[in-house]
Amino acid sequence: MRILFTGGGTGGHFYPIIAVVEEINNLVKEKHLLQPELFYMSPNPYNSGLLFENGVTYKRNTAGKMRRYFSILNFIDLFKTGIGVLVSVYQVYTIYPDVVFGKGGYASFPALLAAKLLKIPVVIHESDSVPGRVSLWAGKFAEKIAVSYIDAAKYFPADRQDRIAHTGNPVRKDIADPISTGAREFLKIEEGIPIVLVLGGSLGSQHINNILIEDLPKLVEKYAIIHQTGKEKFEEAKATAEAVLHNSPHADRYKSFDYLNALAMRMSAGVASVVVSRAGSTIFEIASWGLPSIIVPIPEPTSHDQRSNAFAYARTGACEVIEQGNLTANILGAEIDRLINNLPERGKMITSAKAFYKPEAAKQVAEEILKIALSHEIEK
């Protein structure tokens, strides 16, 4: 039995795939099945270590991105996509998987098209409340369509509705369970002070970094700040923060990280009172932690999905949304103060976040993939 995974080259696509892979490996052991061969196809491996740990073989292809605005790169990327399709058809034919699982994004298009041409069953998962173009296209022939937001289902054709399941978004088990015991010692944060966790997505957010650092001298008087800056933005953020906190007696309350690994993230989630975040798949991690949040979506046209994701999550009562154009240092500081000091409001957000999170998402998707793979293997 062979299973091929494909998705865009971001953490929002990659880590849910890993969550599904983990569940497939668990189910194989539980049901005493032969271990399937697992493959991941994308222009980059994103995290080779996690692929290796989970027994996944990486296959490189190419893919062009079609931007929603005019750019000469759209023309160039047409050729990338064409080459990617040819490479993918060859590689998919060589692997000849029993099922292809697509997580969406432009990088998944070549492999999904190859699967369609070779008549290999496809399962897709859409993370956003408004499906992307690749997911909408693949939804026309996919055996099963899983969605993270119930709002996304209405965008697929009426004759495909019986194939749609509202599973939620797969979250890795090593991220979903916060750790509070020993967390303050691990992070070197004093007892008794509220903690704000600031996340900018896998690449970090320059805008959130700048606004946060502008208000740091006031914030560290009352709170400890755990700040994931993004790897490329770390040195600049760290140097700027050191400058603005030069005369602050509480400078050690600011903890900056280029990237929070699984343990550091769970520790941070275990002691945080409020999370400030972008509106990508991190929303589902925040929900798994049951934490109140302030969500700052990437504005359109840079991102067509984050704004709709943020407001879909806000409608559950689990967060508040501040649009990037409205975000200032004073507003961010005031909203952090309001949430930390308003226990009833935080309590409602905690309850809503826990209700929104679907802990069985990865397992549900994994079960369907295995079911289709086993059926296809028998037919072969």
C-alpha positions in Angstrom: 0.0 0.0 0.0 1.3 3.4 -1.0 0.1 6.8 0.0 1.2 10.1 -1.5 0.8 13.5 0.3 1.1 16.8 -1.3 0.6 20.4 -0.2 2.0 24.0 -0.3 5.4 24.7 1.1 4.3 26.4 4.3 3.8 25.2 7.9 0.1 25.6 7.5 0.1 22.9 4.9 3.0 20.8 6.1 2.2 20.3 9.8 -1.4 19.1 9.3 0.0 16.5 6.8 2.4 15.3 9.5 -0.5 15.1 12.0 -2.3 12.8 9.5 0.8 10.8 8.9 1.2 10.2 12.6 -2.4 8.9 12.8 -2.0 6.7 9.8 1.1 5.1 11.5 -0.9 4.7 14.7 -3.9 3.1 12.9 -1.6 0.7 11.0 -0.2 -0.6 14.3 -3.6 -0.7 16.0 -5.3 -2.6 13.1 -2.2 -4.8 12.5 -1.9 -3.7 8.8 1.2 -3.9 6.7 3.1 -0.7 7.0 2.3 1.5 4.0 5.0 3.3 1.9 4.5 7.0 2.5 5.6 9.8 0.2 5.5 13.6 0.3 5.7 15.6 -3.0 6.3 19.4 -2.9 8.9 21.9 -4.3 10.6 21.8 -0.9 10.6 19.3 2.0 9.9 22.0 4.6 11.1 19.9 7.5 13.2 16.9 6.4 13.7 15.7 10.0 9.9 15.3 10.6 9.5 13.4 7.3 12.3 11.1 8.3 11.0 10.5 11.8 7.6 9.5 10.4 8.9 7.3 7.6 8.0 9.6 4.7 10.0 9.7 1.5 10.4 13.1 -0.1 9.9 13.6 -3.8 10.7 17.0 -5.3 8.7 18.6 -8.0 8.1 22.2 -9.1 5.1 24.4 -9.0 4.2 28.0 -10.1 2.2 30.3 -8.0 -0.7 32.2 -9.7 -1.0 35.5 -7.8 -4.3 37.4 -7.5 -2.6 40.5 -8.8 -0.7 41.5 -11.9 2.9 40.3 -11.8 5.4 39.2 -14.5 6.1 36.3 -12.2 2.6 34.9 -13.1 3.8 34.4 -16.7 7.1 32.8 -15.6 5.4 30.5 -13.1 3.2 29.1 -15.9 6.3 27.4 -17.2 7.2 26.2 -13.7 3.8 24.7 -13.3 4.0 23.0 -16.7 7.4 21.5 -15.8 6.0 20.5 -12.5 3.1 18.7 -14.0 5.4 16.7 -16.4 7.7 15.8 -13.5 4.8 14.9 -11.3 3.1 12.7 -13.8 6.3 10.7 -14.2 6.9 10.5 -10.4 3.3 9.6 -9.5 3.3 7.0 -12.3 6.5 5.5 -10.9 5.2 5.5 -7.3 1.6 4.6 -8.4 0.1 5.3 -5.0 -3.2 3.8 -3.9 -4.5 7.3 -2.8 -3.2 10.9 -3.0 -3.9 13.3 -0.2 -3.9 17.0 -1.1 -3.6 19.7 1.5 -4.2 22.6 -0.9 -2.0 25.4 -2.1 -0.5 26.0 -5.5 2.3 23.5 -4.8 -0.3 20.6 -4.6 -1.7 21.2 -8.1 0.9 19.2 -10.2 0.6 16.1 -8.1 -3.2 16.3 -7.9 -3.4 16.7 -11.7 -1.1 13.7 -12.2 -3.4 11.7 -9.9 -6.5 12.8 -11.9 -4.8 11.8 -15.2 -3.7 8.5 -13.8 -7.1 7.8 -12.3 -5.7 7.5 -8.8 -8.2 8.3 -5.9 -7.8 11.7 -4.3 -8.7 13.0 -0.8 -8.4 16.7 -0.1 -8.4 18.8 3.0 -9.1 22.5 3.0 -7.9 24.5 6.0 -9.5 27.9 5.2 -13.0 29.1 5.5 -13.0 30.2 1.9 -11.4 27.4 -0.2 -8.4 28.1 -2.4 -8.6 27.6 -6.2 -6.7 24.3 -6.2 -9.1 22.8 -3.6 -12.2 24.0 -5.5 -10.8 22.4 -8.7 -9.8 19.2 -6.9 -13.2 19.1 -5.2 -14.8 18.3 -8.5 -13.2 14.8 -8.7 -12.0 14.1 -5.1 -13.4 10.9 -3.4 -13.6 12.8 -0.1 -13.4 16.5 0.9 -12.5 17.4 4.5 -12.9 21.0 5.7 -11.7 22.8 8.8 -14.5 25.4 8.8 -18.1 24.5 8.2 -18.4 27.7 6.2 -16.1 26.2 3.5 -18.6 23.5 2.5 -20.9 25.9 0.7 -18.3 26.8 -1.9 -18.2 23.2 -3.3 -20.7 22.1 -6.0 -24.1 20.8 -4.8 -23.5 17.4 -6.2 -20.4 17.0 -4.1 -21.9 17.9 -0.7 -22.3 14.2 0.3 -18.5 13.8 0.0 -17.8 16.6 2.4 -16.9 16.1 6.1 -16.4 18.9 8.6 -13.4 17.4 10.4 -11.6 20.5 11.7 -7.9 21.0 11.1 -5.4 18.2 12.0 -3.1 19.3 14.8 0.0 17.3 15.8 -0.3 15.7 19.2 3.0 17.0 20.3 1.7 20.5 19.9 -1.9 20.1 21.1 -1.2 19.4 24.8 0.1 22.4 26.7 2.6 21.9 29.5 2.4 24.1 32.6 4.5 22.2 35.1 8.0 23.6 35.0 7.2 25.9 32.1 8.1 29.2 33.9 11.4 27.7 35.0 12.1 26.4 31.4 11.3 29.8 29.9 12.9 31.7 32.8 9.8 33.7 33.7 9.1 34.8 37.2 6.0 33.5 39.1 2.8 35.5 39.4 3.1 37.7 36.3 0.7 37.2 33.3 2.2 36.0 30.1 1.4 37.1 26.5 2.4 34.7 23.7 2.9 36.5 20.3 3.0 34.4 17.2 3.5 35.6 13.6 3.1 32.3 11.7 5.9 30.1 10.5 7.7 33.0 8.8 7.0 35.6 11.4 5.2 38.9 10.9 7.1 42.1 10.4 4.1 44.3 11.2 3.2 42.5 14.4 6.9 42.6 15.4 7.1 46.4 14.9 3.9 47.2 16.8 4.7 44.9 19.7 8.3 46.2 20.1 7.0 49.8 20.0 4.9 49.1 23.1 7.4 46.8 24.9 8.5 49.2 27.6 4.9 49.5 28.8 4.0 45.9 28.3 6.9 44.5 30.3 5.9 46.6 33.3 2.9 44.3 33.7 3.5 41.1 31.6 6.1 38.7 30.4 6.2 38.5 26.6 7.1 35.3 24.7 7.6 36.4 21.1 8.2 34.2 18.1 9.7 36.6 15.6 10.3 34.3 12.6 13.8 33.1 11.6 14.6 35.8 9.1 13.3 38.6 11.4 14.9 37.4 14.6 18.1 39.4 14.6 16.4 42.7 13.7 13.6 42.2 16.3 16.0 41.2 19.0 18.3 44.2 18.4 15.4 46.6 18.3 13.9 45.2 21.5 17.2 45.5 23.3 17.4 49.1 22.3 13.9 50.1 23.4 14.3 48.2 26.7 17.8 49.5 27.4 16.6 51.5 30.5 13.8 49.1 31.6 14.2 47.3 34.9 12.0 44.6 33.4 13.9 43.9 30.2 14.3 40.2 31.2 10.5 39.8 30.9 10.8 39.9 27.1 11.7 36.5 25.6 12.3 36.4 21.9 12.6 33.2 19.8 13.2 32.8 16.1 11.1 29.6 16.2 9.4 27.8 19.0 10.0 24.0 18.8 7.3 21.6 20.0 8.4 21.6 23.6 8.9 25.4 23.8 5.5 25.9 22.2 3.7 23.6 24.6 5.5 25.2 27.5 4.5 28.7 26.3 0.9 27.6 25.7 0.8 26.1 29.2 1.5 29.4 30.9 0.1 32.0 28.5 -3.0 34.1 29.4 -3.5 35.5 26.0 -2.2 34.8 22.5 -1.6 37.4 19.7 -1.5 35.7 16.3 -1.9 35.7 12.6 -5.0 33.8 11.2 -3.4 30.8 9.5 -3.6 27.3 10.8 -2.2 28.5 14.2 -5.8 29.3 15.0 -6.4 25.6 15.4 -3.4 25.2 17.7 -4.7 28.1 19.8 -8.1 26.4 20.0 -6.5 23.1 21.0 -4.8 25.0 23.9 -8.1 26.6 24.9 -6.6 30.1 25.1 -8.2 33.5 24.5 -6.6 35.3 21.5 -6.3 38.5 19.6 -6.1 37.6 15.9 -4.5 40.0 13.4 -5.1 38.6 9.8 -2.8 39.3 6.9 -4.8 41.8 4.8 -6.0 41.2 1.2 -4.7 41.0 -1.5 -1.6 39.5 0.1 -3.7 36.8 1.7 -7.2 35.9 0.4 -8.1 33.6 3.3 -6.8 35.0 6.6 -9.4 37.7 7.0 -12.3 35.3 6.5 -10.6 32.7 8.8 -10.2 35.3 11.5 -13.9 36.4 11.4 -15.2 32.8 11.1 -13.2 32.0 14.3 -14.4 35.2 16.0 -18.0 34.3 15.3 -17.6 31.3 17.7 -16.7 33.8 20.5 -13.2 32.4 20.8 -11.2 35.5 19.8 -11.3 39.1 18.9 -10.0 40.4 15.6 -8.0 43.5 15.0 -7.4 44.2 11.3 -3.8 45.1 10.4 -4.7 48.6 9.2 -6.2 49.3 12.7 -3.4 47.8 14.7 -1.4 50.4 16.7 0.8 49.9 19.7 -1.8 51.7 21.9 -4.6 49.5 20.6 -2.7 46.3 21.0 -1.7 47.2 24.6 -5.2 48.2 25.5 -6.7 45.0 24.2 -4.2 42.9 26.0 -5.0 44.7 29.2 -8.7 44.3 28.6 -8.5 40.6 28.1 -6.1 39.8 30.9 -8.1 41.9 33.4 -11.6 40.7 32.2 -11.9 37.2 33.7 -15.5 36.7 32.5 -14.6 37.6 28.9 -11.5 35.3 29.0 -13.7 32.5 30.4 -16.1 32.8 27.5 -13.3 32.7 25.0 -11.7 29.7 26.6 -15.0 27.8 26.5 -15.6 28.8 22.9 -12.0 27.8 21.8 -12.4 24.4 23.4 -15.7 23.9 21.6 -14.3 24.9 18.3 -11.3 22.5 18.4 -11.9 19.0 17.0 -9.3 16.7 18.5 -10.2 13.7 16.2 -9.5 15.7 13.0 -6.3 13.9 12.0 -7.6 10.5 12.9 -10.8 11.0 10.9 -8.8 12.0 7.8 -6.3 9.2 8.3 -9.1 6.6 8.6 -10.7 7.7 5.3 -7.3 7.7 3.5 -6.6 4.2 4.7 -10.1 3.0 3.8 -9.7 4.3 0.2 -6.1 3.1 -0.1 -7.0 -0.4 1.0 -9.9 -0.5 -1.4 -7.8 0.7 -4.3 -5.0 -1.8 -3.5 -7.6 -4.7 -3.6 -8.8 -3.5 -7.0 -5.3 -3.4 -8.4 
